[in-house]
Amino acid sequence: MQQDCIFCKIASKEIPTKIIYEDEHVMAFPDIKPAAPVHVLVVPKRHIANLCETCSDDITLLGHIMTVIPKIAAQLGVADDGFRTVVNTKDNGGQTVHHIHWHVLGGRFMTWPPG
């Protein structure tokens, strides 16, 4: 856990939130500024700053996250119609919290390019 990281504090339950999904490796919770009717964040409980900071030791965790996301989408009722998954990386990529996380957005038609 990184002391000043808000997602580490949420994952350790130091900061309360509505938990959409949780297991020993990840947690999902609503985004505080939703960009779609369904907008949740999927966060590993272990601190990794961003996608560029992952390594071969993270393959199992990253694979786990990618299998959990469709389950969360199904739980939220957006899997059948489709959803968008986004990972912002570093400042120019739009990452505002420097703890790797996946945005799962759904409940409306997504346009391209996103912005």
N, C-alpha and C positions, 0 to 999 in steps of 0.2 A: 504494500500500500504506500502510495506517495501522499505525504501529509497534507499538501495543499490542493489535492485533486478532488474536485466535487464528485466525479464518478466513482472514485475509490471510496469516498465517504458514503455514497448511496449504496454501493455494493456491500460495504461492511455494516450497513443499516445505521450508521451514525446520523445520516440525514434520511428521514422517512420519505417514502414515495409509494404510490400505488404500484404494486408488483404485478406485471402481466404474466411473466414467466420467470422461473428461477430453478437452477440446478446447481451442482457443486462448482461449475465452471463459469456460468454466465447468468446475467439478469436482464430482463427486459422491462421497460417502464415507459409511460407516455412522455413524449417530447413536450417541454413547457411552452414552446412556440410552434404549434402544429402547422404544417404546410399542406395538410390534406385531412379529410375526415378521420382517417386512421393514420397515426404517425407515432410510432414507438421507436425507442432506441434499444439496441441489443449491445450489451457491454460485457466484456470479459471481466471477471472479478479480479484478475491479476492485472496490474498496471502495465500497459504497453502504450507508449506515447502516440504512435501512429503506424500506419502500414509499413513505412520505411524502416521501422524499428523491429519488425518481425524477423525471425530467423528459422532455420530448419527445426529447432526445438519447438516451434509453435505450430507445426503442421497439424498435429492432432487437435489442438484447440481451434485452429482456423477451420478445419474440416467439421468439427463439432458445431461451430457457430453456423456454418452453411447448411447443416442438416436441421438445426433448430429453427432457423428463420421460416421455412415453409410451414412448420408446425405452428409457430406463432401466428403466421398469416391465416392459417386455417382456423385457429382459435378465434381470431378477430373477424372472421367472415369475409376476408378479401382474397383468399387463395384461388377460388374458382374463377373470378373475374380478372384477376391479375393484380400485381402490386409492383412497386419499385423498391429496389434495395440500393442504398448509396453509402459509400465510405468516403468521406472527405479527408484529405491528407495534407497536413501543414497549412500555413496561413493562406497561400495563394489557391489552395484547393478548397478553401472555405471552412477549414476545421477551426472551431472556436473553443472547444474543450480538448485539451491535448492528452486524451486517453482514447485509444482507438475505439470506435463504435460504429455500428451499422444503423442507418435510418431505414425503417420499413414503413413505406407510405402506400396508402390505398384508399379505396372508397370513392374514387373518381378517376376519370380518364387522365392519364399523364401525357403531357406534350413533350416534344423534343425540339430544339435543345432546351435543357432545364434552366440555363441561366449562367 
